[in-house]
Amino acid sequence: MGTTISGETTADIPEGPTNAALQKRREAAVPRGLGISLPVFAAKAKGSEITDVEGKRYIDFGGGIAVLNTGHLHPKVKAAVQAQLENFSHTCVQVTPYESYIRLAERLNAIAPVRGPAKTIFLTTGAEAVENAVKIARAHTGRPGVIAFSGAFHGRTLLGMALTGKVVPYKVGFGPMPADIYHLPFPVVYHGKEVAQTLDAIETLFKSDIDPNRIAAFIIEPVQGEGGFYQAQPELMQGLREIADKYGILLIADEVQTGFARTGKMFAMEHTGVKADLVTMAKSLAGGFPLSAVSGTASIMDAPNVGGLGGTYGGSPLGCAAANAVLDVIEEEGLIERANEIGNLIVARIKELQNSNSLKGIVGDIRQVGGMVAMELVADGDADRPDPDLTRALVARAAEKGLVLLSCGVRANVIRFLCPLTTSDALVNEGMDKLAEALRECVAERAQA
């Protein structure tokens, strides 16, 4: 008898290789550099649930790393892609363009958190969006330098790695990195790093390492993703905006992980009261289909010469069809407000764990921006004693119980919650029940060891 996903039986999943057998094949066929969180192989997925090749059901709190704000195979997204497939799958927009690309650009231009009239180009991946944002900034300013932040993640391409503020595992063995990339400390009050220190570090950088007139752009995540879900404070963004304007520097907001209702706003920059010059987008833009974008002030976006931007698969017809449907779903189903509701529910359940006698001192800081939630696991409630071993054990034990969790953070001790914004309260609570049970078991077993 099969399990169910959202009321539908999965008994029709054909018998085939087990997770263990597929893992052995993966190890033989795929390079070890492609890490995986769980040796679990998906067979079906719908909404907020996944069924593996052995028929086991999982509640998905990872959302494909923030790609599935609208859930797995949302009916409206699926229908839009099926309709597009009846017409064509690819022409290359640089050869024979199509209306859906223009319509999607118009819609993003109207809502992107950038100054003045906007323009948008579509690409394929988040890293590609970041690379093109830097190209556009350099073309507009005529300057080479870019300033990023510690703990940042901007992709795995060479420039993306250089901008990323974490060496292990992203940069090890891949140097040398591109020149004229600089990093500043990202302010995290929980770890004693204040906004004023970061802003002071900018002026120190300008005095000791590079003339500000050689800097093209700052690039920053309004909420750090891989870095641990630390939010950029409004005063930080306001300070960066002032410094950028003073020296003719552009401000790039990397909204690859934070965009499209995840933070209780369409874009996380809306929490800061500051507008960027360029914004990078990807992940939940197209509901699981590969599509990314750079939106920016029109005069800046027009800086590269004709032919200077593009890509064979950029702005694919299938991706554009999916993304137009995603924007409809966000509006029609009220997913911006739903993000806040889901986030509040998850935080309430985490606080129960934090205050539990059996888990005292285990759950440290809890962070929430809408439906983007994280908890740090520490020893004895000490922010300076991260517990990456417990974090790894929790992810593995939760999977055994049928819950997909993701970890992150420079210190590898953060559990991040990115369940689809279409997830019901009942399913959120079921997932949190599994998490609580898994955490208690891990802590009890370690105490007995």
N, C-alpha and C positions, 0 to 999 in steps of 0.2 A: 504494500500500500504506500502511495507517495505522500510526501509532505505537501503543504500548500503555501502559495505566495498570494497574499491578498485575496483569499477565497478560492483561488484556482488550484486544482491538483497538479502536482508535478510528477505524477506517476508515468507520464509519457516521456520522461527523460530516459533515453536508451541506456541499457547497460553498456558499460565501457570501462576504460582504465580507471583505477583508483587514484586518489590524490598521491599516494606514495609512489605508484608506478609513474605517474606524470612528472612527479618531482625528480625521479631518477632520469627520465628522458630530458627534462629541462636542464639538469646539471650536465648532461652529456652534450647537449645541442646548443646551449645558450651560454655566453660568457659570464663568468662569476661577477663581473662588474655590475651587472643588472641585478641588484638586490631585490628581494621581495619581503613583504611584511609577514605573510602567512603562506605556508605550503598548502593552500586550499585553491582548487581550480573551479572557476565558475562555470555553470552550465546554463542557468537561467537567472534573470533578474527582473524585478518589477517593483516600482514604487520605492520602498525602503528595505526591500528584502532580496536576498540572493540565495539560490540553491546551488550547491556544488555538484560535482560529477557523481558523488555517491548518494545524492538525494538529501543531504542535510541542509536545513534551513538556517540562514544567518540574518540577523538584523544588522543593517549597514549604518554604522555611525561614522564612516569615513567618506562616503559619497564620492569614491574615486578620486580622493584628495581634492575636495571642493568643486568637483566638476558637475555634480548632480543636484543642484539646488532645486530643480524641478522633478527630481526622482529618476529612477531607471525607467526608460521607455515611457515617458509621459504620453498618454494617448494623442494629445494635440501635436506634440513634437514628432511622434512616429508617423502620424497621418501626413504632416507637412513634408517629411522626407519621402514618404511613399509617393505622394503626388508629384514631387520634383523628379523622382526616378522615372515617372511615366513620360517625362519630357526629355531630359538629358542629365547626365551625371557630371560632365566636365566639358568645357570648351577652352578654358584659360581666359580669365577676365581681361588679360592684356591683348587677346586676339579678338574674340567676339564677346563683349560684355553682356550682362543680363540685368533685368529690372530689380530682382531681389537684392542684389548687391547695393544698388543705389538706394532702395527703400530702407534697407537696414542702416546704411550710413546716415541717411536723413534722420532716422529715429535716434541713433546714438548721438548725433550732433546736437539734438534738442535736449538731451539729458546729461551729457558728459560734464563732469565738474571742472570745466576749463573756462578761461577768460574769453569773452567775446564770441563772435561767430566761429563755428568749428567746422573742421573737415575730418574725415576718417578714412583710413586704409585698412584693409583686411589681410591677414596673413594666416599662418597655420598653427603655430605654437606660441606659448607665453614667452619663451626665450627669443623667438623670432620677433615678437612684438617689442621686447626690450632692446634688441639689437637695432631695430629700425627707429625706435625712439631716440636712441643715442645718435644714429646717423642723421636724423632730422635736426636734432639739437646742434650737432657739429656743423651741419650745412647752414643753419640759420645764424649761428654766432660766429662762425669761422674760427672756433676755438677747439682744442683737443681734450681738455681735462674733464673728468667726471668724478663727482664725490658721492660715495655710497656710505653704508653704515654697517657697523659690526652686527652680526647675527642675521644680516639680510640674506635673502635667497632670490636671485634673479635669473636662474637658469643654468643649464649644463653646457652650453656652447662656450667657446673660448672667452668671448667677451662677457657672457653671462657668469661664468666662473670667476672671472676677475672682479666683477662687481659684487659677487656673493661674499658675505662677511663671515664665512666659516670654512676652515681649511679641510677638516676631516668630515666626510669622505670626499668632498666635492673637488678639491684641488690637488690632492696627493698624487704625485707622479705626472702631472699634466703641465708643469711649467715649461718655459717661462710664460708669465701672464702678459697681456697687452700693457703697454705703458700708459702713463697719465691717468691712472685710476687710484683714488685715495679713499681711505675709510676713516670715519669718525665713530666715536662711541655712541651707541643708541641708548637713550636715557631710560633706565628701568628702576623706578623708585624702590621696588621690592629688593633690588640688589644694590641699593645705595647710590645709584647713578641718576643725577638730577638733570633737568633740562638746561639749566644755566651752565653746567659743565660742558655739555655738548656744544652750546652756542659759543662758549669761550674757546673751545677746541677748534672751531672754524677759524676764528681770528688768529689763533696760534698757527694753524696750517698755512694761512695766507702769509704769515710772517716768516715761517721757517722752511716751507716746502714748495709752494707754488704761488705765483702772482694770481690774484683773483681774476685778472683780465685774461687769463689763459684757461679759465674754467667755463665749460659749456653748460653744465647742468648738475644739479643735485638729483639723485634718484632715491626714492624712499617708499617703503610700503606703509600705508596708513595704519595697518595692523600687520606686524611681522608674522609670516606664515611658518616656515620651517624653523625660524628663530625662536618660536615659543608663544606666539599669539600676544605679544606685547603691543599695546596701542600707542601710537604716536600722539602725544598730548597736543591739544589745540595750541598751547603756547609754543611748543616746538615748531609746529607747522607755521604759525604766525611769524616766529623768528626767522625761519628759513625763507619765507616769502619776502620779508623785509630785506634780508641780506642778499637774496637773489636779485631783487629789484635795484638795490644799491649798486651792484656790480654788473648788471646786465646778464645775469646767469638765469637759465631756465630751471623750472621746477617740474620734475617728472614724477608723477604718482603711479607706482606699480600696484594696480588694482586687480592683478591676475587672480589672486585667491580671494580677495575681499569684495569683488563686484557682484552685481545682480542680486541684490536683496539679502545677501548673507549677513550683513551687520545691522540689519534693521533699517537701513537706508539703501537706495539703489546702489550708491557707491559710498565707501567708508570716508572719503574726503568730506562728505556732507556733515560728518560729526565735528569737523574742525573749524568750519566757517571760512576755510581758505580754498581758493581755486588754483588748480595747477595750470601749467602751460601745455603739458602733454600727459596723457593717461594711457597706460597699457592695460589691456583686457584680454582674457582668455577663459579657460576652465568652464565656468557655468554659463558663459555666453551662448553656447550652442547645445546645451543639454546632453553632452556626451559625444558630440561630433567635433572633429578637430577644426577649430576656428579661433583666431585671435585678432586683435585690433589695436591700432593706435589712433586715438582721437586727440585733437589739439586745436589750438587757436589757428584759424585759417591761414593767416599770414606766415606763421611758423611752419605749418604743414606744407606750404607751397615752396619752401626754400630749396629742396632738392630739385635738380634739373629733371626734365622729362626723361624717363627711363632709369632714373636713379633709384626708384623704389619698385618693388614688385616681387614676383615669385610664381612659379608654375601652378602651384596648388592654392595660392593665397586667395581667400574669399571664395572657397568652393561653392558651387550651387547648392549642394546638400547642406553644407554648414550654414549658409545664409538662410535657407529655408527653415532649418531647425532654429536658428537664432531669432528670426522673426516670430516664430511660434513661442519661443521662450519668453520674449517680451510680452506677448499676449497673455501667457499663463501667469506671469508675475502680477500683472494688473488684474486679470479676471479673478484670480484665486487669492488675492490679497497677501502675497507671500512676504511683502516687506513687514507687515504687522505680524504675520505668522512667525517670522524669524525671531521677533522679540518674545513671543509667547513660548516658543520652543526653548529659547535660551533661558528664559526665566524658570521654566520647569526643570531643565537640566541643572541649573545652578542650585535650585532648592534641594534637589536630590543629592548633589555633591555636598552641600552644607550638612545634610543629615549624616553623611559619612564622616565629614570633618569633625562633627561634634559627638560622634559615637565613642563610647568609652574604650571599645576594643580597637579603635583606630586612632587614638589620640596621638597627635604629632606626626601623622602620616601624610595627611593632605595639607599642603602649605597654601600658597596663594591660589585663589580662584579668580579667573579673568573672564569677562564677558563683554562682547560688543554685539548686541543683537543675538543671532543664532550662531555666533562664532565664540566658542567657550573652551577654556582650558583649565586644567588643574595641575599644579606641581606636586610631585611626590618627593618628600624630604624625610630626613631622620630627625626625630625629636622636635619637630616644628621649627627647625633651624634652616633659614633660607640659604645659608652657606654650606649646607650638607645635602646636596642633591642625592637622589636614590635611583640611579639609572637601572640597577639590577632589579628592583621591585617593578619598575616601569616595564621592562622587557617581560618579566614574569607575568604581569597583569595582562598585557596584550595577548600573550600565548594562552593563558588560562581563560580569558574571555572568549577567545576563538573556540576553545573546547566546548564552551557553553552556548555557542551560536551567536556571538556578537563580534562584529568587526570593529576594532579600535585602531587608531593611529597614534603614534608617539611623535614627538618633535622636540626642539629646543637645543641650544648650543651645548647644554649639559645632559641631554638625552633623558630628561626626567619629567617631561611634560606629556600628559594625555590630552589630545585635542578632539573636540567633538564637532563633526561636520555632517551630521545626518541631513538628508534631504529636507527641504522646508515644507514638503508635502506630507511629512510624517505625522501620523495621528498621535494624540496624547497617550493613547493606550500602548502604542508601539514604543514610544519614547520611554514610558514607564517600564515596559517589559525589558527593554534594553538596559535601563538603569538598574533593574533588579538583578540582571545577569552580571553587570559590572560590580555591584555591591557584593554579591556572593563570591565572585572571583577574587576581589580584593581581600575580603576577609579570609578566604582560604589561603591565599599567598602569604599574608601576614602571619597567620597561625602556623603554617608550615615552616616558615623561617624561624619563628620563635622556638619551635620544637627541634630545629636542626642543631 
